[in-house]
Amino acid sequence: MNSKSSSLSSISDLFRPTNPRGLRSRDLSSTRLSVLKQEIQTDTHLIPLKNLYTLLGTDPINGLTNNRAKELLEYYGPNTLTPTTQFLWPRLLFKSLCTGFSIVIWLGAILCLTAYLIELSTKPDPRPDNLYLGCVLIAVDLICGLFSFFQNYKSSQILKTFNSMIPMYAKCTRDGVLTTDTEVHNLVKGDIVYVEIGDVIPADIRIIESKGFKVDNSSLTGECIAVSRSNTDGTPNILESPNVAFSSALCVEGWAKGLQPTVTASLTLTAKRMVAKQCLIKNLEAIEALGACTTICSDKTGTLTENKMCVRHIWMPDKTYSVLDDDFDSSLQNNQAFISLKVCGALCSNASVSSSGVMRGDASEKAILNFLINFDDPIAIRKMYPKVAEIPFNSVNKYQVSVHLDTSTSKFLVVIKGAPECIVSRCLSIIVNNEITDMSTEIKEAANVAIENLANTGERILAFADCVLDPEEFPLDYKFDTENVNFPLDNLRFLGLIGLKDPPREEVRFAIQRVREAGVRVMMVTGDHPATARAVASEVGIATTPDCHVVTGTDLRNMTPDLLYLTLEKHYEIVFARTSPTQKLTIVEACQRQGGVVAVTGDGVNDAPALRRADIGISMGITGSQVSKQTADIILMDDNFATIVTGIEEGRKIFDNLKKSVCYILISNVPEIIPVLMFILFSIPLPLGVMTILCVDLGTDMWPAVSLSYEQAEQDVMARPPRTSDPLVSASMLRLAYGHLGLVEFAAGMFAYFIVMAEHGFYPSSLFGIRERWDNEAVSDVEDSLGQEWTYAERKELERACQAAYFVAVVITQMMNGVICKTRYNSLFHVGMKNNVLKMGLLVELMLACAVCYVPGVNTFFRTYPLRLRWWFLALPFAAFMFVFDEFRKYCIRRQNFGRWFNKLIYY
């Protein structure tokens, strides 16, 4: 079927990038947000078509002129999403290299090079340390900046990957000529567009003319039920108006004719993205924020459910039959009512099966057709009963009727299906025990009870009836009129009820149980009927008690923000039903007022404000609209709620692993800083040079620190409540790093330093206060503890050997530190060494240390020295002590010994 449509003020106009002069961007955001929280206000769907044609300067037959269309395109802009503000690549490169902490590194590099130039101009033999350090800092800044630029540049192209929901071409009439290759982005207000079955609606349209036109509005309303749209009077609520079809909805039946508005959305996207476990992460911080999530506002259709209707129950006068029962087929054999019901279900349907086996049509009809295929051949039934006439389903009548010719009896058969309250009242007879009998009051009451019971299980109920027409009154050449109906729609024979359900995903109940155990509150926000929503909430575990509170969209409209806040405080289990996408924004803000971190799912165009307002916006990758995908922080590639749970676990794991990496790095700060303090305070030869410090920080520590992010989640990751005020670097982490393990590494380094010095004659007692003469080039007779004299060159060579020994001691203990930091809670014997990246990192760390000490040229650059083999083992006792101490620490934490004060002291 087709439909004609006319243009109206687009919902997406609320996203237009119109900055009023003098209004700051932050104020604009708040102003626009206030507008988005209100229901859509427009009257263009209520204006009579003649007036609307005049208002838009168009003609229903000829459409716009090409010149007028060109003017409107220049004025309103293209029918596309406005791309995010993007920098040209030189500016983006500069922004990546010269912002944030990188500025400090550049300043450090400039100071180092300046110091070297001063020393070069004042000394005949300047030391190259400052030159080396400046070059290293520049290299670090360039590498990090180029990496950031590459990531930002790739992410800036993300808009181009989300164009699947808007068709490339549309059928449009201009200057009286219908063209099928008009590019969608060139459509303007006033264009007349044609939409047929299988087409995606190119923009928000007002229906001018149609025939059996149905659209799938699930991306807008959450209901996977096709709704009829036609040229009828509009309703005040545009979202429910039958003469409007929205952008990105799918035409599943019929045809329609687009005064069409422009779809323009100005949305800011975060640059970075990553893919992990069916999550497309567009904002890298979002996955970490998901780990701190306290509340999830989830859609129902497609997220908690499979977004696939299926037949669950059948009611006939004797009882209700469950399709899932093993004896379902046998219990209905030779049942005349069921046989007639199958014929009626096959005929009163427009769902079809292609040659490739793909079903097309309305979700409910596809479900019924799929059910019938298991018990009969509906295609063969349709051949036996060719269709003669049809009255499509509409929201006013709430039924669908078709007339068919029974080729075996040469009689016409009228079949009807629809809402039970509309069908039951039209029936006078029914099949009971394979005999036709009057439909008594008792049978009607039984049918109403069955309808109520099935509705309370969350099923959509359809009633079926038929009527065999008298061949004398309706001969074979009779002309059936579906406009002025000239055949009976009353005095029908009632056949039964079919209950359809969109089943919950199998994994969702367990997933919701896991997040609730993790202290995360889950609320359903759906456009479905309250009874359906509550039933599904009970099935998936959102509603676990009879006290689950159901709030409808009407209730929300009458609630003040304070009343909604109190409602959320009073009721832990809440289901929001019959809500509009704009009301979702109000719900999100109310949850945030409670101080929580809110994640919200959405797939429709109008979900964009809520997705943007939420701490974590989650869009659907399969059913999501283009706007929702662009606004969200995370896209679920499989539209599955269980993936959100995986994301929460992943987020908590990432935060835990990030803490491990930070702790690993902080521990090595102690053996790097204290030797410099001892050099200054006690005037000893420098135990660890600047270049070797850089070698630790930018070389040997890098791989192990990164590899800790590959650790698996610990056993308590989903057993603890969401973190609220847990900083990345906590006081307990600092106490462990600086007050415990870091001091052990410092002791290991100083032990190696003193041993090397002592082996060459400088006992520890003789080193204190020796720095002034040690570093003086003019002094060539510094005596050691054995009375040997050392020249300046000899002293510096020994200093390099001592610094190399200290460096190796730090590397050895840091390798043990990497093993220790694998877990914060569990024993290493429980977890094991399964992290292959960490094992490789420890090996690379050892190899780098060898290269720094033994490779000619490299040891000169880092001012180290080839060490004797026995000096490599000096730090091993300290490393063993670190392991034993940390295992004891974690044992005490798990057992909560010492009255838990030990946990508070060093459990980070």
C-alpha positions in Angstrom: 0.0 0.0 0.0 1.1 3.6 -0.5 0.6 6.8 1.3 0.9 10.5 0.6 2.4 12.8 3.2 3.0 16.4 3.9 5.6 18.3 5.9 5.4 19.4 9.5 7.7 20.9 12.1 10.2 18.1 12.7 10.8 16.7 16.2 14.5 16.8 15.2 14.3 20.6 14.8 14.8 20.7 18.6 18.4 19.7 17.8 19.0 22.4 15.2 22.3 24.2 15.9 20.8 27.7 16.1 22.9 29.7 18.6 21.1 32.9 19.6 23.6 35.7 19.6 24.8 36.6 23.0 23.7 33.4 24.6 26.6 31.4 26.0 26.9 27.8 24.9 26.4 26.5 28.5 23.2 28.5 28.9 22.1 27.3 25.5 22.5 23.7 26.6 20.4 24.2 29.7 17.7 26.1 27.7 17.6 23.4 25.1 17.4 20.7 27.7 14.4 22.4 29.3 12.7 22.4 26.0 13.5 18.8 25.3 11.9 17.7 28.7 8.6 19.0 27.5 6.2 17.0 25.3 6.4 17.7 21.6 4.3 20.8 20.8 3.3 21.2 17.2 0.0 21.7 15.3 1.0 21.0 11.7 -0.5 17.5 12.0 -3.8 19.1 13.0 -4.0 21.8 10.3 -6.4 20.9 7.4 -4.4 19.8 4.4 -5.6 22.6 2.1 -4.3 25.2 4.6 -1.1 23.2 5.0 -0.4 23.2 1.3 -0.8 26.9 1.3 1.4 27.3 4.3 4.2 25.3 2.8 3.7 26.5 -0.8 3.3 23.1 -2.3 0.8 21.1 -4.4 -0.4 17.6 -3.5 -0.2 16.6 -7.2 2.8 18.4 -8.6 4.8 18.9 -5.5 7.3 21.7 -5.1 9.0 23.3 -8.1 12.7 22.6 -8.4 13.6 26.2 -7.9 11.5 26.4 -4.7 13.1 23.2 -3.4 16.5 24.6 -4.0 15.7 27.8 -2.1 14.3 25.7 0.9 17.4 23.5 0.8 19.7 26.5 1.1 17.5 28.0 3.9 16.9 25.0 6.1 19.9 22.9 5.2 20.1 19.3 4.1 18.0 16.5 5.5 20.9 15.0 7.3 22.4 14.9 10.8 24.6 17.9 11.4 28.2 16.6 11.9 30.0 17.3 15.1 32.4 20.2 15.2 35.6 18.9 13.6 39.0 20.4 13.5 41.2 20.4 10.4 44.0 17.9 10.8 46.8 20.5 11.4 44.7 22.1 14.3 43.9 18.6 15.6 47.5 17.7 15.5 48.5 20.8 17.4 45.7 20.2 19.9 47.0 16.6 20.5 50.7 17.8 20.9 50.2 20.9 23.0 47.4 20.5 25.5 47.2 19.3 29.1 50.2 17.6 30.6 52.1 17.6 27.3 52.7 21.3 27.8 54.6 20.5 31.0 56.7 18.0 29.2 57.5 20.5 26.4 58.5 23.1 29.1 60.7 20.4 30.7 62.4 19.6 27.4 63.0 23.3 26.7 64.5 23.8 30.1 66.8 20.8 29.6 68.0 22.0 26.2 68.5 25.5 27.5 70.6 24.2 30.4 72.7 22.2 28.0 73.2 25.3 25.8 74.3 27.3 28.8 76.7 24.6 29.9 78.0 24.3 26.3 78.8 28.0 26.2 80.5 28.1 29.6 82.3 24.8 29.9 84.9 23.3 27.6 83.6 19.7 28.2 79.9 19.9 28.9 78.0 16.8 30.2 75.4 15.6 27.7 72.8 14.5 30.3 70.6 17.6 29.8 70.8 17.1 26.0 69.8 13.4 26.3 67.0 14.2 28.8 65.6 17.0 26.6 65.6 14.7 23.5 63.9 11.9 25.5 61.2 14.3 26.7 60.6 15.5 23.1 60.4 11.9 21.9 57.9 11.0 24.6 55.7 14.0 23.8 55.8 13.3 20.0 55.0 9.6 20.4 52.1 10.2 22.8 50.8 13.2 20.8 50.9 11.4 17.5 49.1 8.4 19.1 46.4 10.7 20.5 46.1 12.5 17.1 45.7 9.2 15.3 42.9 8.1 17.7 41.1 11.4 17.6 41.3 11.6 13.8 39.8 8.1 13.4 37.1 8.9 15.9 36.2 12.1 14.2 34.9 10.1 11.3 32.5 8.1 13.4 29.4 9.9 12.1 30.0 8.4 8.7 29.5 4.8 10.0 25.9 5.3 11.2 24.0 6.0 8.0 22.2 2.7 7.7 18.9 3.9 9.2 18.3 6.6 6.6 17.8 5.5 3.0 20.0 7.0 0.3 17.2 7.7 -2.1 13.5 8.5 -1.9 10.6 8.7 -4.3 9.7 12.4 -4.7 7.4 14.5 -6.9 8.7 17.9 -8.1 7.3 19.9 -11.0 4.7 17.2 -11.5 7.3 14.5 -12.2 7.8 11.5 -9.9 11.5 10.5 -9.5 12.8 7.5 -7.7 16.4 8.7 -7.2 16.0 11.9 -5.2 18.8 11.9 -2.6 17.3 11.9 0.9 19.6 14.7 2.1 18.1 16.9 -0.6 14.5 16.6 0.6 12.9 19.8 2.0 9.7 20.9 3.7 6.8 20.7 1.3 8.2 17.8 -0.8 5.7 15.1 -1.7 7.3 11.6 -1.1 6.0 8.1 -1.8 6.6 5.3 0.7 6.0 1.6 0.0 6.3 -1.6 1.9 9.9 -2.3 2.9 10.9 1.4 2.7 12.4 3.3 5.6 10.6 6.6 6.3 13.0 9.3 5.1 11.8 12.0 7.5 8.8 12.9 9.7 5.8 13.1 7.3 2.2 14.0 7.3 0.1 11.4 5.5 -1.9 12.8 2.5 -3.1 9.6 0.9 -2.6 6.0 1.8 -3.8 2.4 1.4 -3.4 -0.1 4.2 -0.3 1.8 5.3 1.4 0.4 8.4 4.7 1.3 10.1 6.9 -0.3 12.7 7.3 2.4 15.4 9.3 0.2 17.8 12.3 2.6 17.7 10.0 5.3 18.9 7.5 3.7 21.2 9.2 0.4 22.2 6.3 -1.7 20.9 7.1 -4.1 18.2 3.5 -3.9 16.8 2.8 -2.4 13.4 0.4 0.6 13.6 -1.8 1.9 10.8 -1.3 5.4 9.5 -3.6 7.2 7.1 -5.1 10.6 6.1 -7.3 11.0 9.1 -7.8 13.6 11.7 -4.8 14.1 14.0 -4.7 13.8 17.8 -3.2 16.4 20.1 -0.3 14.1 21.0 1.8 13.9 17.8 3.4 10.7 19.0 0.0 8.9 18.8 -1.4 10.8 15.9 -2.5 8.4 13.1 -1.7 10.8 10.3 2.0 11.1 11.0 4.9 8.7 10.3 8.3 9.4 11.8 11.8 9.3 10.4 13.5 5.9 10.5 10.3 4.0 11.0 9.8 1.0 8.7 6.9 0.6 6.3 5.8 -3.0 6.8 2.6 -2.9 4.8 0.8 -0.8 2.2 1.8 2.5 0.7 1.6 6.2 1.7 2.1 9.7 0.1 6.1 13.4 2.5 5.2 16.8 3.1 8.6 16.4 4.6 10.6 18.3 7.2 14.3 18.4 7.5 16.1 16.1 10.0 18.9 18.1 11.6 20.7 17.2 14.8 23.7 18.9 16.3 25.2 16.3 18.6 28.6 16.2 20.2 30.5 12.9 20.0 33.4 11.8 22.0 36.4 11.0 19.9 37.7 7.7 21.2 36.1 4.3 20.9 36.8 0.7 21.5 35.0 -2.6 20.9 34.7 -5.1 23.8 32.2 -7.9 24.2 29.6 -6.6 21.7 29.9 -3.0 23.1 31.0 -0.2 20.8 32.6 2.2 23.2 32.6 5.7 21.7 33.6 7.4 25.0 36.6 5.7 26.6 35.6 7.1 30.0 32.1 5.6 29.6 33.2 2.0 30.3 34.9 3.1 33.5 31.8 5.1 34.4 29.6 2.0 33.7 31.6 0.2 36.4 30.4 2.8 38.9 26.8 2.7 37.7 24.1 2.7 40.4 20.9 2.8 38.3 20.0 1.3 34.9 16.9 2.7 33.1 16.2 0.0 30.5 13.9 -0.3 27.6 11.8 -3.5 27.3 11.4 -4.3 23.6 14.6 -5.8 22.1 16.7 -5.1 25.2 15.0 -7.2 27.8 13.0 -9.1 25.3 13.9 -10.8 22.0 11.9 -8.3 19.9 10.2 -11.3 18.3 6.5 -12.0 18.8 5.5 -15.6 19.2 2.3 -17.5 20.0 2.1 -18.7 23.6 -1.5 -19.6 24.3 -4.7 -20.5 22.5 -8.1 -20.3 24.1 -11.2 -22.1 22.9 -14.4 -22.6 24.8 -13.3 -25.6 26.7 -10.0 -24.3 28.1 -6.7 -22.5 27.5 -4.0 -24.4 25.7 -0.3 -23.7 26.2 1.8 -24.0 23.0 4.7 -25.1 25.1 3.0 -28.2 26.5 4.1 -31.5 25.1 0.6 -32.7 24.5 -0.5 -29.5 22.7 -0.6 -31.0 19.2 -2.3 -34.2 20.3 -4.9 -32.5 22.5 -6.2 -30.5 19.5 -6.3 -33.2 16.9 -9.6 -33.3 15.1 -10.8 -30.2 16.9 -13.0 -28.4 14.4 -12.6 -25.0 16.2 -8.8 -25.3 16.0 -9.0 -26.3 12.3 -11.1 -23.2 11.5 -8.9 -21.1 13.6 -5.9 -22.2 11.6 -7.7 -21.3 8.3 -8.7 -17.9 9.7 -5.2 -17.2 10.9 -3.7 -18.1 7.6 -6.1 -16.0 5.5 -6.6 -13.0 7.7 -2.9 -12.0 7.4 -0.6 -10.2 5.0 2.6 -11.8 6.3 4.4 -13.7 3.6 7.4 -16.0 3.1 9.9 -15.3 0.4 11.5 -18.0 -1.8 14.6 -17.7 0.4 12.5 -18.5 3.5 12.5 -14.9 4.9 9.2 -13.8 6.5 8.0 -10.2 5.8 5.2 -8.3 7.4 3.8 -7.2 10.8 5.5 -8.8 13.8 2.2 -10.3 15.1 1.3 -11.7 11.8 4.7 -13.2 11.3 4.4 -14.8 14.7 1.0 -16.3 13.8 2.3 -17.5 10.4 5.3 -19.1 12.0 3.1 -20.9 14.5 0.7 -22.2 11.7 3.6 -23.5 9.7 4.3 -26.0 12.5 0.8 -27.5 12.3 -0.4 -26.9 8.7 0.6 -25.4 5.4 -0.8 -21.7 5.4 0.5 -21.1 1.9 -1.6 -24.1 0.6 -4.6 -22.8 2.6 -4.3 -19.4 0.9 -4.3 -21.1 -2.5 -7.5 -22.9 -1.6 -9.0 -19.6 -0.4 -8.0 -16.8 -2.8 -8.5 -13.3 -1.4 -11.4 -11.3 -2.9 -11.5 -8.2 -0.7 -9.9 -6.7 2.4 -10.4 -4.1 5.1 -7.0 -3.3 6.6 -6.5 -3.0 10.4 -6.8 0.5 11.8 -6.7 2.0 15.2 -10.4 3.1 15.1 -12.0 -0.3 14.2 -9.2 -2.4 15.8 -9.8 -5.3 13.5 -8.8 -6.7 10.1 -11.3 -8.3 7.7 -10.8 -10.2 4.4 -13.2 -12.1 2.1 -12.0 -15.3 0.4 -13.5 -17.7 -2.1 -13.7 -21.3 -0.9 -12.7 -23.1 -4.1 -14.0 -26.5 -2.7 -17.6 -25.3 -2.0 -17.7 -22.2 -4.3 -18.8 -20.1 -1.3 -17.4 -16.9 0.1 -15.8 -16.9 3.6 -15.4 -13.8 5.7 -12.5 -14.0 8.2 -11.8 -11.4 10.9 -9.2 -10.8 13.6 -8.6 -8.0 16.1 -9.0 -6.7 19.6 -11.1 -9.2 21.7 -13.5 -6.4 22.9 -14.3 -5.6 19.2 -14.7 -9.2 18.0 -16.5 -11.0 20.8 -19.4 -8.6 20.7 -19.9 -9.3 17.0 -20.3 -13.1 17.5 -23.5 -15.0 17.9 -22.2 -18.6 17.5 -19.3 -20.7 18.6 -17.9 -24.2 18.0 -18.1 -26.4 21.1 -17.3 -30.1 21.0 -17.1 -29.9 17.2 -20.7 -28.5 17.0 -21.9 -25.0 16.3 -23.9 -23.6 19.2 -25.1 -20.2 20.3 -22.6 -18.0 22.1 -24.2 -17.7 25.5 -23.5 -15.1 28.2 -21.6 -17.7 30.2 -19.2 -18.4 27.3 -18.7 -14.6 26.8 -17.9 -14.2 30.5 -15.4 -17.2 30.2 -13.8 -15.5 27.2 -13.4 -12.2 29.1 -11.8 -14.0 32.1 -9.4 -15.7 29.7 -8.6 -12.4 28.1 -7.8 -10.8 31.4 -5.7 -13.7 32.6 -3.6 -13.8 29.4 -3.2 -10.0 29.5 -1.8 -10.2 33.0 0.9 -12.5 31.7 2.1 -9.8 29.4 0.6 -11.3 26.2 -1.1 -9.4 23.4 -4.5 -11.0 22.7 -6.1 -11.4 19.3 -9.6 -12.8 18.7 -10.6 -14.7 15.6 -14.0 -15.2 13.9 -15.5 -16.2 10.6 -18.7 -16.3 8.6 -19.7 -18.5 5.6 -21.8 -16.4 3.2 -25.0 -17.6 1.6 -24.2 -18.3 -2.1 -27.7 -17.2 -3.1 -27.2 -13.8 -1.6 -23.5 -13.6 -2.5 -23.0 -15.3 -5.9 -19.6 -15.8 -7.5 -19.9 -12.6 -9.4 -20.7 -10.5 -6.4 -18.8 -7.2 -6.1 -17.6 -6.6 -2.6 -17.2 -3.0 -1.5 -14.8 -2.4 1.4 -15.4 1.4 1.5 -19.2 1.1 1.9 -19.2 -2.4 3.3 -21.8 -4.5 1.6 -21.2 -7.8 3.4 -21.9 -8.9 7.0 -19.5 -8.0 9.9 -21.8 -9.2 12.6 -23.5 -12.5 13.5 -20.1 -14.1 13.2 -18.9 -17.5 14.4 -16.3 -17.1 17.3 -13.3 -19.3 16.8 -11.0 -18.5 19.7 -8.2 -16.4 21.1 -4.5 -16.4 20.4 -2.0 -14.9 23.0 1.2 -13.5 21.5 4.2 -12.6 23.5 7.6 -11.0 22.9 9.6 -13.5 25.1 12.3 -12.2 27.4 15.8 -13.1 26.5 16.9 -16.2 28.3 20.1 -14.7 29.7 18.4 -11.5 31.0 17.0 -12.8 34.3 20.4 -14.1 35.4 22.0 -10.8 34.2 19.6 -8.7 36.3 20.2 -10.9 39.3 23.9 -10.3 39.0 23.6 -6.5 38.7 21.2 -6.4 41.7 23.7 -8.4 43.7 26.3 -5.8 42.7 24.1 -3.1 44.2 22.8 -1.7 40.9 19.1 -0.7 40.6 17.3 -1.7 37.5 14.1 0.1 36.3 12.1 -0.6 33.2 11.0 2.4 31.1 8.7 1.3 28.2 5.9 2.5 26.1 4.0 -0.8 26.6 0.7 -1.3 28.5 1.1 -1.3 32.3 0.0 -4.9 32.7 2.3 -6.1 29.9 5.2 -4.1 31.4 4.6 -5.4 34.9 4.4 -9.0 33.7 7.6 -8.8 31.7 9.3 -7.1 34.7 8.3 -10.1 36.9 9.6 -12.6 34.3 13.0 -11.0 34.0 13.5 -10.3 37.8 13.0 -6.5 37.9 9.8 -7.0 39.8 10.4 -9.6 42.5 7.6 -8.7 44.9 3.9 -7.7 44.6 5.0 -4.2 45.8 6.6 -3.3 42.5 5.3 0.1 41.7 4.0 0.9 38.2 4.0 4.5 37.1 2.3 5.4 33.8 3.1 8.3 31.5 -0.1 10.0 32.6 1.1 9.7 36.2 4.4 11.3 35.2 2.7 14.2 33.6 0.9 15.0 36.8 4.0 14.6 39.0 6.2 17.4 40.2 9.9 16.8 40.3 9.8 16.5 44.1 7.0 14.0 44.0 8.9 11.9 41.4 12.0 12.1 43.6 10.0 10.9 46.6 8.5 8.1 44.6 12.0 6.9 43.6 13.0 7.0 47.2 10.0 5.1 48.5 9.8 2.3 45.9 13.0 0.4 45.0 11.3 -1.7 42.3 9.6 0.6 39.8 8.3 0.1 36.3 7.5 3.0 34.1 4.8 2.2 31.4 3.1 4.0 28.6 5.9 6.6 28.8 7.0 8.8 25.9 10.7 9.2 25.1 10.7 12.7 26.3 9.5 11.6 29.7 12.6 9.3 29.9 14.6 12.5 30.3 12.6 13.5 33.4 13.2 10.0 34.9 16.9 10.2 34.2 17.2 13.6 35.9 15.2 12.4 38.9 17.6 9.4 39.4 20.6 11.7 39.1 19.1 13.9 41.8 19.5 11.0 44.1 23.3 11.2 43.6 23.5 8.1 41.4 25.4 7.2 38.3 22.7 6.6 35.7 22.8 4.4 32.6 19.9 4.7 30.2 19.1 2.7 27.1 17.3 4.1 24.0 16.9 3.4 20.4 14.5 6.1 19.1 15.2 9.6 17.7 13.4 11.1 20.7 15.6 9.2 23.2 18.5 11.4 22.3 18.0 14.0 25.1 17.8 11.2 27.8 20.9 9.5 26.3 22.8 12.7 26.3 21.7 13.7 29.8 22.5 10.3 31.4 25.9 9.5 32.8 26.1 6.6 30.4 24.0 6.7 27.3 23.5 3.3 25.7 22.0 2.9 22.2 20.9 -0.2 20.3 23.2 -1.3 17.5 20.5 -3.3 15.6 17.3 -1.3 16.1 18.7 2.0 17.2 18.0 5.1 15.2 20.8 7.2 13.7 20.4 10.0 16.2 20.4 7.7 19.3 23.6 6.0 18.1 25.3 9.3 17.7 24.3 10.7 21.1 25.1 7.5 23.1 28.4 6.8 24.8 28.0 3.0 24.2 26.3 1.1 21.4 25.1 -2.5 22.2 25.9 -4.4 19.0 23.5 -7.2 19.9 20.8 -5.0 21.6 21.1 -7.3 24.7 20.7 -6.2 28.3 23.1 -8.9 29.3 25.8 -7.0 27.4 25.2 -4.1 29.8 26.0 -6.4 32.7 29.1 -7.5 31.0 30.0 -3.9 30.5 29.5 -3.2 34.3 31.8 -6.1 35.1 34.2 -4.9 32.5 34.1 -1.4 33.9 34.8 -2.5 37.4 37.5 -4.8 36.2 39.1 -2.0 34.3 39.0 0.3 37.3 40.5 -2.4 39.5 43.3 -3.1 36.9 43.9 0.6 36.5 44.5 0.8 40.3 46.9 -2.1 40.0 48.8 -0.4 37.3 48.9 2.9 39.2 50.1 1.1 42.4 52.8 -0.7 40.4 54.1 2.6 39.0 53.8 4.4 42.4 55.9 1.8 44.2 58.9 2.5 41.9 58.7 6.2 42.7 60.1 5.5 46.2 63.5 4.0 45.1 63.7 6.8 42.5 63.1 9.7 44.8 64.8 8.8 48.1 68.3 8.3 46.6 68.2 11.9 45.3 67.2 13.0 48.8 70.1 11.0 50.3 72.4 12.5 47.7 71.4 16.0 48.8 71.0 15.5 52.6 73.9 13.1 53.3 76.3 14.1 50.5 76.8 10.6 49.1 77.6 9.8 45.5 74.4 9.7 43.5 72.9 6.2 43.8 70.6 6.5 40.7 71.0 8.9 37.8 68.4 10.8 35.9 68.8 8.7 32.8 68.4 5.5 34.6 65.2 6.9 36.3 63.9 7.7 32.8 64.8 4.2 31.8 62.7 2.7 34.6 59.7 5.0 34.0 59.6 5.0 30.2 61.3 1.7 29.5 61.3 -1.3 31.9 58.1 -0.3 33.7 55.9 0.4 30.7 55.0 -3.1 29.5 54.3 -4.6 32.9 52.2 -1.6 33.9 50.1 -1.9 30.7 49.9 -5.7 30.9 48.1 -5.5 34.3 45.1 -4.2 32.4 44.8 -7.7 30.9 44.1 -9.3 34.3 40.8 -11.1 34.7 38.3 -9.8 37.2 38.7 -10.9 40.8 36.0 -13.0 42.5 34.5 -10.1 44.5 34.1 -7.7 41.5 30.3 -8.2 41.2 29.8 -8.8 44.9 30.5 -5.3 46.2 28.3 -2.2 45.9 29.1 0.4 43.3 31.9 2.7 44.2 30.8 6.2 45.3 33.8 8.0 46.6 36.5 5.6 45.9 39.3 7.6 44.2 41.8 6.0 41.8 44.7 6.9 44.1 43.5 6.3 47.6 45.3 6.9 50.9 45.5 3.1 51.5 47.3 2.8 48.1 49.8 5.5 49.0 50.4 3.8 52.4 51.1 0.5 50.7 53.2 1.9 47.9 55.2 4.5 49.8 55.2 3.0 53.3 55.7 -0.7 52.6 56.6 -2.1 49.2 58.4 1.0 48.0 60.6 1.1 51.0 61.6 -2.6 50.4 62.6 -1.7 46.8 64.6 1.3 48.1 66.3 -1.0 50.6 67.2 -3.5 47.8 68.7 -0.8 45.7 70.8 0.8 48.5 72.0 -2.7 49.5 73.2 -3.3 45.9 74.8 0.2 45.8 76.7 -0.3 49.1 77.8 -3.8 48.2 79.4 -2.6 44.9 81.0 0.4 46.6 82.3 -1.8 49.4 83.8 -4.4 47.0 85.8 -1.5 45.5 87.0 -0.2 48.9 84.3 2.4 49.8 82.6 1.2 52.9 79.2 2.8 53.8 80.7 4.9 56.6 83.2 6.5 54.3 80.5 7.6 51.7 78.6 10.1 53.9 79.8 13.6 53.3 82.1 12.7 50.4 80.0 14.1 47.6 81.8 17.5 47.3 85.2 16.0 46.7 83.7 13.1 44.7 82.2 15.3 42.1 85.1 17.8 41.9 87.0 17.2 38.6 90.1 19.0 40.1 90.4 16.4 42.9 92.3 13.3 41.8 93.2 11.7 45.1 90.0 10.7 46.9 90.8 7.9 49.3 88.6 4.9 50.0 88.3 2.9 53.2 91.4 0.9 52.3 93.6 4.0 51.6 93.4 3.7 47.8 93.3 6.9 45.8 90.8 7.4 43.0 90.9 9.8 40.1 87.8 11.7 38.9 87.4 9.4 35.9 87.8 6.3 38.0 85.3 7.6 40.5 82.8 8.2 37.8 83.3 4.8 36.3 82.6 3.2 39.7 79.6 5.5 40.2 78.2 4.2 36.9 78.6 0.6 38.1 76.9 1.4 41.4 74.0 3.1 39.6 73.7 0.1 37.3 73.5 -2.2 40.3 70.9 0.0 41.9 68.9 0.1 38.6 69.1 -3.7 38.3 67.9 -4.1 41.9 64.9 -1.9 41.2 64.1 -3.9 38.0 64.3 -7.2 39.9 62.0 -6.0 42.7 59.7 -4.4 40.2 59.3 -7.7 38.4 58.2 -9.2 41.7 56.0 -6.1 42.2 54.3 -6.9 38.8 53.5 -10.4 40.1 52.2 -9.0 43.4 50.0 -6.3 41.8 48.2 -9.0 39.7 45.6 -9.2 42.6 44.3 -6.8 45.2 42.3 -9.4 47.1 43.0 -13.0 46.0 46.1 -15.1 46.6 48.5 -15.5 43.7 48.2 -19.3 44.3 44.5 -19.0 43.6 44.8 -16.8 40.5 47.9 -18.3 39.0 50.1 -16.8 36.3 47.6 -16.9 33.3 48.3 -13.4 32.0 50.6 -14.1 29.1 51.0 -10.4 28.3 52.4 -9.9 31.8 54.7 -12.8 31.5 56.0 -11.5 28.3 56.3 -8.0 29.8 58.4 -9.3 32.7 60.7 -11.1 30.2 61.0 -7.9 28.1 61.7 -5.9 31.3 64.6 -8.2 32.1 66.0 -8.1 28.6 65.8 -4.3 28.5 67.8 -4.2 31.8 70.4 -6.4 30.2 70.6 -4.2 27.1 70.9 -1.0 29.2 73.8 -2.5 31.1 75.7 -4.5 28.4 75.1 -3.1 25.0 77.9 -0.6 24.0 76.6 2.8 23.3 73.3 2.1 25.1 75.1 1.9 28.5 77.0 5.1 27.7 73.7 6.9 26.9 72.1 5.7 30.1 75.3 6.1 32.1 75.3 2.4 33.3 78.0 -0.2 33.4 78.4 -4.0 32.6 77.7 -5.7 35.9 79.2 -8.8 37.3 76.8 -11.8 37.4 76.7 -12.0 41.2 75.4 -8.4 41.4 72.2 -9.5 39.7 71.2 -11.7 42.7 71.7 -9.0 45.4 68.0 -8.0 45.3 66.5 -11.5 45.3 66.1 -11.8 49.1 64.2 -8.5 49.0 62.0 -9.7 46.2 61.2 -12.9 48.2 60.3 -10.8 51.2 58.0 -8.6 49.2 56.1 -11.7 47.9 55.7 -13.3 51.4 54.7 -10.0 53.0 52.0 -9.3 50.3 50.6 -12.8 50.5 50.3 -12.4 54.3 48.7 -8.9 53.7 46.0 -10.3 51.3 45.4 -13.3 53.7 44.6 -10.8 56.5 42.4 -8.8 54.2 40.4 -11.9 53.1 40.0 -13.1 56.7 39.4 -9.5 58.0 41.9 -10.0 60.8 42.9 -7.4 63.3 39.4 -6.0 63.6 39.4 -4.8 60.0 41.7 -1.9 60.7 44.4 -3.6 58.6 42.0 -3.6 55.7 41.3 0.1 56.0 45.0 0.7 56.3 46.4 -0.9 53.1 43.5 -2.5 51.1 43.3 -0.3 48.0 
